[in-house]
Amino acid sequence: MSNQSVQTVSTSNDKFKVALAVVATIAGVVGFFILKGQNKPALVCAGALVAGLVVAVLLLWTSATGRDFLGFAKESVRETKKVVWPTRKEATQITAVVFGFVLVMAIFLWGTDKILEFLMYDVILGWKR
């Protein structure tokens, strides 16, 4: 018995729904900027944007491709919640170490530059400034 997964091919109906979802998203964004250009209230502008996005999500939800994408997005959010974020103290300490290293490296590079400048211009070429 084979354990290989079977992939389904998107139908033209699914592709049409995804295309309509893209059009609805673009329509929401365009509607937002057109209403904003006409000095409409911010709530009306935001409403046009949200309406376009809601229609797009609903259209995507009815297609297999959209359900797969939304499932992937949900799984991504779930994985992000599993990340162990550093505490404020740890983040401050790490930031201090990075700034300290940058400062030491800057001083080292400045010193190296000045030594090479002295060797090249004063010792080798004999140019006195």
N, C-alpha and C positions, 0 to 999 in steps of 0.2 A: 504494500500500500504506500502511495506517495504522500509525503507531507508538504509538498510544495504549495505555496499560496497562489491563489488564482487572482489575477487582476482583471477587473472589469473595464471594458472600453467605454469611454464616455459616448453617450448617444448625441445626435445632433440636437435633440431637445435640451439636453444638459448644457451644451455649448451655447445654445440660444439664450437660456436662462442666465448663464454667466455673463454673456454679452449685454443682456438687459440690465443686469445688476451693475455692470460698469457704467452703462448709460445713465442709470438712476443716480449713481454716485456723482458723476460729472454734472448731471442736471441739478443736483442739490448744491454743489459747490458754485456752479454758474448762477443759480438762483440767489444764493447768498450774496455774491458780489454785485449782481444787478440790483437787488433790493438795497444793499449798502450804498450803492451809487445814487440811489433815489432818496437817500436820507430817511429811510424807513426806520422804525424803532429796532433796537438790537434784538429784541425778542422775536420779532417777525423774521429778521434775517437768520437768526439761529434756528428758528422753526423750519425754514426752508431747507437748511442744511441737514438738520436732524431728520426731516421727512424723507429726503433723498437717501440718507444712510439707512433708515429703517426699511424703506422699500427694497434697497439693495440687499440687506441682510435677509429679509424674508424671501427674496428671489433666490439667493444663494442657498438658503436652508432647504429649498425644495429640489435642489440639484445634488447629484452624488458628489461632484467635485467640490461644491460649496460645503457640504456636510463634512467631507474629508478635511477641508481647510479649517473649518470652525473647530473640528475635533483636534486638529493639530494645534490651533491657537489655545484651546482649553488645556491641552497637555503641556504646552509651553508655560502657561501661567502656573500650573500645578508644580512643574519642575522648578520654577523660579521661587516658589514658596519653600522648597526644600533647601535652598541655599542658606548656609550659616553665615550671616552677615556679622562683621566685626562690631564690637561695642564702640561707643564714642571714644573711650579711653584708648582702645587698641588703634582705632583709626587715627587719633591724634598722635600717638606714638609713631606709627608707621609714617605719617606725613612728616613728622619732625626728623625721622631718620633720612627720608628722601631729601628734604631741604638741606640737612647737614651734609649729605653726600654731594649734593649739587654744589654747595659752597666750597667744600674741600676740593672738588674737581675743578671748579672755576679758578681757585687760587693756584692749584697745580698747573693748569694750562697757562694762566697768566705768567707764572714764574718761568715755565719752560719757554714761553714766547720771549720774555725779557732776556733770558740767558742766551737763547739763539740769536736774538737781535744784537746783543753785546758781542758774541763771538763772530758773527758775520760782518757787522759794520765796523766795530772798533778793532778787533784783533786781526781778522783775515784781510779785510779791505783797507783798514787804516783810516777810515773816515771818522773824523772827530766832529761831533755836533756841538 
